[in-house]
Each structure stands twice: as C-alpha cells, then as structure tokens.
Amino acid sequence: MPERQPLAAYLGQRPLRLIFVGRISHIKGLHILLQALQGLQPDKVELHIVGGAVTRSEQKYLARLTKCYSADHIYWHGKCSKEQVEQWLAHCDVLVHPTIGLEVFGLNIAEAIAMGRPVLASRCGGAEMQIEHGHNGWMVPANDAVALHQQLATLIDSPVQVSVMASQLSNVNSIEQHVTDLIGLYDEILSSPQAAGA
C-alpha cells in the first residue's frame, strides 16, 4: 500500500482535484462522472482520468467520451504505471469511483484511503465494504449523475469537508487482510451447528 501523504496546499484557493483511476469501460461509470461535472464551475474543479481502454468496445467508449467531454479542466492521462498512479493520487484530493455495476474489493479505493485521500463512490458492493458515508468518504446511488453532481457541488462549496475527511482517515485493510478476514468468516460459517447438520 502507498504511504499516507498530506493534501496539496491551498485547497479552497485552488480547484478541487478529483481523480478517476481504472479501466475506461462503460461499467466503471466514467460517463456518469463526466455528466455530473456538467454545470460545475470549471475554475473550481479539475478531473484527472488515469486508465486505459483495452477492448474494441472500450476504445469506442473512450473515443466517444473524449469527443463529448473535452475541456480544459478534464485531463486524460491514459494508462499509467503503478508509480505514476500513486503520483497522480498524491496530486489530487478525492478519488471518485462511479461504477454502475456490482464489484468486489476495490484495490484503488484501498490505495487512495491508505494515501490519505477520501473517496466518493457509488453504492456498488465493493465500495460499501470499505467506505462508510461521512466517515472515510461519501456514497451516492449508482448510475445517478444528479446525486453525484450534488455531492461534488457540496465539496466544491465546502472544501474544508475534504480536509477534515482526509485528516480522520484510519489505516486501511490490505487485500491480503481482506482475504484472511473472508477465510475466517467462511471457517466460522462452516463450523457452525447449522452447517454441520446440513
């Protein structure tokens, strides 16, 4: 896991820096995030997009998004190395995870929290295993650009919420610890009297 780093200085006097990290595919919900940015003051927010498109359908999706959402405050960085991803996470203030489908444990969420970056995510299963709304991030309904827009507008209007949230982030479970916890849960279930009688 990456090491915790403080937020960049002058939050509130500079744009709020958002970051999306992941594969550029429809299921990851990047189009929802880009829709949610519409109507927000472009001088108050930046979006850094880190990730690549692999399949033909993903490449078409990416081409459509870059055509429809080209603006000075949206930065398309493409596929990056692990070190570059960590550098962009350190540069930004909030990881946005707008996936529209059910997921399991999100490694990029864990890495962002470990680095001291709060996460704004859709309720999609995996994110809910790591994020408690108002405690270490914010949750919005999946596939809801309006709700995401409203939450982003709140953070832009009150950037101190981001600073406070970042300061109270606790240590995060690694994927290894997550797997160990799951195995322990399975062992507990399998050793229960109900399982033995089945």
C-alpha positions as CSV (number, residue, x, y, z in Angstrom):
1,M,0.0,0.0,0.0
2,P,1.2,3.5,-0.7
3,E,2.2,5.7,2.2
4,R,0.0,8.5,3.6
5,Q,0.7,11.9,2.2
6,P,-0.9,15.3,3.1
7,L,-3.2,17.0,0.7
8,A,-1.6,19.6,-1.5
9,A,-1.7,23.1,-0.1
10,Y,-4.2,25.9,-0.7
11,L,-7.3,23.7,-1.0
12,G,-10.2,26.2,-1.2
13,Q,-8.0,28.7,-3.1
14,R,-7.3,26.4,-6.0
15,P,-9.6,23.9,-7.9
16,L,-10.7,20.8,-6.1
17,R,-8.7,18.0,-7.8
18,L,-10.7,14.8,-8.5
19,I,-9.2,11.6,-9.8
20,F,-10.7,8.6,-11.6
21,V,-8.5,5.5,-11.7
22,G,-9.5,2.4,-13.6
23,R,-10.2,0.8,-16.8
24,I,-12.1,3.0,-19.3
25,S,-15.2,0.9,-19.7
26,H,-18.9,1.6,-19.5
27,I,-19.3,-0.5,-16.3
28,K,-16.9,1.7,-14.5
29,G,-19.3,4.7,-14.9
30,L,-16.9,7.3,-16.1
31,H,-19.7,8.7,-18.3
32,I,-21.7,9.3,-15.1
33,L,-18.9,11.2,-13.6
34,L,-18.4,13.3,-16.7
35,Q,-22.1,14.1,-16.8
36,A,-22.0,15.0,-13.1
37,L,-19.3,17.6,-13.8
38,Q,-21.6,19.5,-16.2
39,G,-22.8,22.7,-14.6
40,L,-20.0,22.9,-12.1
41,Q,-17.7,25.9,-12.4
42,P,-14.7,24.7,-14.4
43,D,-12.3,27.0,-12.5
44,K,-13.4,25.3,-9.2
45,V,-12.7,21.7,-10.1
46,E,-10.3,19.5,-12.1
47,L,-10.8,15.9,-13.1
48,H,-7.7,13.7,-13.7
49,I,-8.5,10.5,-15.6
50,V,-6.0,7.7,-15.2
51,G,-6.6,4.5,-17.1
52,G,-6.7,2.9,-20.5
53,A,-9.1,1.2,-22.8
54,V,-8.2,-2.4,-23.9
55,T,-11.0,-4.0,-25.9
56,R,-12.5,-2.5,-29.1
57,S,-15.8,-1.6,-27.3
58,E,-13.7,0.2,-24.6
59,Q,-11.8,2.1,-27.2
60,K,-15.0,3.2,-28.8
61,Y,-16.4,4.2,-25.4
62,L,-13.2,6.2,-24.7
63,A,-13.3,7.9,-28.2
64,R,-16.9,8.9,-27.6
65,L,-16.1,10.3,-24.1
66,T,-13.1,12.3,-25.2
67,K,-15.1,13.8,-28.1
68,C,-18.1,14.8,-25.9
69,Y,-16.1,15.8,-22.8
70,S,-13.1,17.8,-23.9
71,A,-12.5,20.7,-21.6
72,D,-9.5,22.5,-20.1
73,H,-10.3,21.2,-16.6
74,I,-10.5,17.5,-17.7
75,Y,-7.1,15.8,-18.0
76,W,-6.8,12.4,-19.8
77,H,-3.6,10.7,-18.7
78,G,-4.1,7.3,-20.3
79,K,-2.7,4.1,-18.9
80,C,0.0,4.7,-16.2
81,S,2.5,2.7,-14.3
82,K,1.8,2.0,-10.6
83,E,4.3,4.7,-9.6
84,Q,2.6,7.2,-11.9
85,V,-0.9,6.3,-10.5
86,E,0.5,7.0,-7.0
87,Q,1.9,10.3,-8.1
88,W,-1.5,11.4,-9.6
89,L,-3.2,10.2,-6.4
90,A,-0.9,12.4,-4.3
91,H,-1.6,15.3,-6.6
92,C,-5.3,15.0,-6.2
93,D,-7.7,15.5,-3.3
94,V,-10.6,13.0,-3.8
95,L,-10.8,9.7,-5.6
96,V,-14.1,9.3,-7.5
97,H,-15.3,5.7,-8.1
98,P,-18.6,6.0,-10.1
99,T,-19.0,2.4,-11.1
100,I,-22.5,1.3,-12.2
101,G,-22.2,-2.4,-11.6
102,L,-21.7,-4.6,-8.6
103,E,-18.0,-5.1,-7.8
104,V,-15.8,-6.8,-5.2
105,F,-13.0,-5.3,-3.2
106,G,-11.7,-2.2,-4.9
107,L,-7.9,-2.0,-4.7
108,N,-7.8,1.6,-6.0
109,I,-10.2,2.6,-3.2
110,A,-7.9,0.9,-0.6
111,E,-4.8,2.6,-2.1
112,A,-6.5,6.0,-2.1
113,I,-7.5,5.7,1.6
114,A,-4.1,4.5,2.5
115,M,-2.6,7.6,0.9
116,G,-5.0,9.8,2.8
117,R,-7.4,10.6,0.1
118,P,-11.1,10.3,0.8
119,V,-13.3,8.5,-1.7
120,L,-16.6,9.5,-3.3
121,A,-18.1,6.3,-4.6
122,S,-21.3,4.8,-5.9
123,R,-23.1,2.1,-3.9
124,C,-21.8,-0.9,-5.8
125,G,-21.0,-3.6,-3.3
126,G,-17.2,-3.5,-3.1
127,A,-17.0,0.2,-2.3
128,E,-19.5,-0.2,0.5
129,M,-17.2,-2.8,2.2
130,Q,-14.6,-0.1,2.6
131,I,-16.4,3.3,2.8
132,E,-18.7,4.5,5.5
133,H,-20.6,7.6,4.3
134,G,-19.4,10.6,6.2
135,H,-16.6,8.8,8.0
136,N,-14.0,8.0,5.4
137,G,-15.8,9.2,2.2
138,W,-19.1,9.7,0.6
139,M,-21.5,7.3,-1.1
140,V,-24.1,8.1,-3.8
141,P,-26.6,5.8,-5.6
142,A,-25.1,4.0,-8.6
143,N,-25.8,5.3,-12.1
144,D,-27.1,8.6,-10.7
145,A,-25.3,11.6,-12.2
146,V,-27.6,14.1,-10.4
147,A,-26.8,12.7,-6.9
148,L,-23.1,12.7,-7.9
149,H,-23.3,16.3,-9.2
150,Q,-24.9,17.4,-5.9
151,Q,-22.2,15.7,-3.8
152,L,-19.5,17.2,-5.9
153,A,-21.1,20.7,-5.7
154,T,-21.2,20.3,-1.9
155,L,-17.4,19.5,-1.7
156,I,-16.6,22.4,-4.1
157,D,-18.6,24.8,-2.0
158,S,-17.1,23.5,1.3
159,P,-13.6,22.1,0.6
160,V,-13.0,22.0,4.3
161,Q,-15.1,18.8,4.3
162,V,-12.4,17.2,2.2
163,S,-9.6,18.4,4.5
164,V,-11.5,17.1,7.6
165,M,-12.3,13.8,5.9
166,A,-8.7,13.3,4.9
167,S,-7.4,14.0,8.4
168,Q,-9.6,11.4,10.0
169,L,-8.9,8.5,7.6
170,S,-7.7,5.5,9.5
171,N,-5.5,2.7,8.3
172,V,-7.0,0.5,5.6
173,N,-7.1,-3.2,5.3
174,S,-4.9,-4.6,2.6
175,I,-6.3,-7.1,0.1
176,E,-4.3,-9.8,1.9
177,Q,-6.1,-8.9,5.2
178,H,-9.4,-8.8,3.4
179,V,-8.9,-12.3,2.1
180,T,-7.8,-13.5,5.5
181,D,-11.0,-12.0,7.0
182,L,-13.1,-13.7,4.4
183,I,-11.5,-17.1,5.0
184,G,-12.1,-16.6,8.7
185,L,-15.8,-15.8,8.1
186,Y,-16.1,-18.9,5.9
187,D,-14.5,-21.1,8.5
188,E,-16.9,-19.7,11.1
189,I,-19.9,-20.5,9.0
190,L,-18.7,-24.0,8.1
191,S,-18.0,-24.9,11.7
192,S,-21.5,-23.7,12.9
193,P,-24.0,-26.2,14.1
194,Q,-26.4,-25.3,11.2
195,A,-23.7,-26.1,8.7
196,A,-22.8,-29.4,10.4
197,G,-26.4,-30.5,10.3
198,A,-26.9,-29.7,6.6
